[in-house]
Amino acid sequence: MLFSDHEWIAATPRQTWNALHDPAALQYCLHDCRSVTRRPDNGVEIVFDTSANDATSQFEGTILVESSDAPRQLHVVFNGAGPHAGLAIGHAKIDLEAGQHGGTRLGYQLEAAAGGALARLGAEELDRRARHHLQGFFLRLNEVAQRQPGADPVEPPPPASGGKGVASWLLALIVLGVVVGYFVLLRP
C-alpha cells in the first residue's frame, strides 16, 4: 500500500526537526504510545497499546534509519507486530522544507504491507483510520514543534557519520506512527 501527503507545521524546519528528534515529544504525538527506546544500531523500538473487540494488547515495532540529511530528509525502514493486530512492514521517506510563507512543509511517502488482522480490515477501513490518527498526530506535532528552541542556523552543520546522526532515528518514529495509525490502532 502506498500513502503520501504533506502537512504544514507552524514552526521552522529546525524546530520541526528538533521536535521529531525529541523522544518525549514523539511519545506525546503518537496516539497510545507506551514507550520509545533507543537501540545501539541507530534505531528505536516503540511500543503502542492497541485494542480490538474488547481485547487490549501491545504492538511492538522497530525502526532503522537508512539515510538522512539533517534537517531536510530522512529515509527509514520499519516493521512491527502484535498478537491481536497482525503485522506491518515497509519504508518511508520524510522531507522537511521551509514553507513559502513561513513554517515547514513536511512531506512523507510511505510504502507498507500488512498481514493478519490488519489485512482483514480492508484498504478503505485502514485508510479511514490512518487519516484520523494522522490528523491527531499533526495537531500535536504543531503544538510541540512551536515550543522547540530556535530558528534555523545560517549554515546547517554537516550530518554526522555520513548523514546518520544518533538522533535521526527519532524522526523515524513519525513513520511508525503513520504506519501504526494506518494499520494498527483499531479504535475509530
C-alpha positions in Angstrom: 0.0 0.0 0.0 1.2 3.5 -0.9 0.5 6.5 1.1 1.8 10.1 0.6 0.9 13.5 1.6 2.2 16.7 3.2 1.4 18.9 6.2 2.2 22.4 7.2 3.8 22.8 10.6 3.7 26.2 12.3 7.4 26.1 13.2 10.7 26.5 11.4 12.2 23.4 9.8 14.9 23.3 12.6 12.2 23.4 15.3 10.2 20.7 13.5 13.3 18.5 13.1 14.1 19.0 16.9 10.5 18.0 17.8 10.8 14.9 15.7 14.0 14.0 17.4 12.7 14.5 20.9 11.5 11.1 22.4 9.1 12.8 24.9 7.6 14.9 22.1 7.1 11.9 19.9 5.6 9.8 22.6 3.1 12.7 23.1 2.3 13.0 19.4 1.8 9.2 18.8 -1.6 8.1 20.0 -1.5 5.3 22.6 2.4 5.2 22.5 3.6 3.5 25.6 7.4 3.8 25.2 10.2 4.8 22.8 13.6 3.1 23.4 16.9 3.8 21.6 18.8 0.9 20.1 22.6 0.8 19.7 22.2 0.2 15.9 20.9 3.7 15.1 17.3 2.5 15.5 14.5 2.6 18.0 11.9 0.3 19.5 8.5 1.6 20.1 5.5 0.1 22.0 1.9 1.0 21.4 -1.2 -0.1 23.3 -3.9 -1.4 20.9 -7.4 -2.7 21.3 -9.8 -4.6 19.2 -13.1 -6.3 20.1 -12.6 -5.5 23.8 -9.2 -7.1 23.8 -6.1 -5.0 24.6 -2.6 -5.8 23.7 0.7 -4.3 22.7 2.1 -3.6 19.2 5.9 -3.5 19.2 7.9 -2.1 16.3 11.4 -1.4 15.2 12.6 1.5 13.0 16.0 1.7 11.4 17.5 4.8 9.8 18.8 4.0 6.3 19.9 7.5 5.5 19.3 11.1 6.5 20.3 14.7 5.5 19.6 16.7 8.7 17.4 18.7 8.9 15.9 18.1 5.5 15.3 14.5 4.8 15.1 11.0 6.3 14.6 7.5 4.9 13.7 4.7 7.2 12.7 1.0 7.2 10.3 -0.4 9.8 8.5 -3.5 11.0 6.1 -4.3 13.8 3.8 -6.9 15.1 1.2 -7.5 17.8 -0.7 -10.6 18.9 -4.1 -9.1 18.0 -3.1 -6.5 15.5 -1.1 -8.5 13.0 2.0 -7.1 11.4 3.2 -4.2 9.3 6.4 -3.7 7.3 7.7 -1.0 5.0 9.8 2.0 4.4 9.2 5.8 4.3 10.8 9.0 3.1 10.2 12.2 5.0 11.1 15.7 3.6 11.2 19.0 5.6 11.4 22.3 3.7 10.8 25.9 4.7 7.3 27.0 3.8 6.8 29.8 1.3 5.0 31.9 3.9 6.9 30.6 7.0 6.6 27.4 8.8 7.6 24.0 7.5 6.2 21.8 4.7 6.5 18.2 6.0 6.1 15.7 3.1 6.0 11.9 3.5 5.9 8.9 1.2 5.2 5.6 2.8 5.1 2.1 1.3 3.8 -0.6 3.6 2.3 -4.0 3.7 0.1 -5.5 6.4 -0.7 -9.1 7.4 -3.0 -10.8 9.8 -5.8 -8.8 11.5 -4.7 -5.6 9.8 -5.0 -7.0 6.3 -8.5 -8.3 7.1 -9.7 -4.7 7.9 -9.5 -3.8 4.2 -7.9 -0.9 2.4 -10.8 1.5 2.9 -11.1 1.0 6.6 -7.3 1.2 7.0 -7.3 4.5 5.1 -10.1 6.0 7.2 -8.4 5.1 10.5 -5.0 6.3 9.3 -6.3 9.7 8.3 -8.0 10.0 11.7 -4.8 9.2 13.6 -2.6 11.3 11.3 -4.8 14.3 11.9 -4.2 14.0 15.6 -0.5 13.4 15.2 0.0 16.6 13.2 -2.1 18.7 15.6 0.1 17.5 18.5 3.3 17.9 16.4 2.3 21.5 15.6 1.9 22.1 19.4 5.3 20.7 20.4 7.3 21.9 17.5 6.4 25.5 18.3 7.9 25.1 21.8 11.3 23.8 20.4 14.3 26.2 20.6 15.4 28.5 17.8 15.4 29.2 14.2 17.5 27.5 11.5 21.2 28.4 11.5 22.6 30.3 8.5 24.7 27.3 7.6 23.5 23.9 8.9 26.2 21.7 10.3 27.3 18.7 8.2 25.5 15.5 9.0 27.4 13.2 11.5 28.6 9.8 10.3 27.7 10.2 6.7 24.2 11.5 7.4 23.2 9.0 10.1 23.2 11.1 13.3 22.4 9.5 16.6 19.2 11.4 16.9 18.0 10.7 13.3 16.1 7.7 14.5 13.6 9.8 16.3 12.2 11.2 13.0 11.6 7.6 12.1 9.1 7.4 14.9 6.7 9.6 12.9 6.9 7.0 10.2 6.0 4.2 12.6 3.2 6.5 14.0 1.9 6.8 10.4 2.1 3.0 10.0 0.5 2.3 13.4 -2.2 4.8 12.8 -2.7 3.4 9.3 -2.6 -0.2 10.1 -2.8 -0.9 13.8 -4.8 1.4 16.0 -8.2 -0.2 15.8 -10.2 2.5 17.7 -12.1 4.9 15.5 
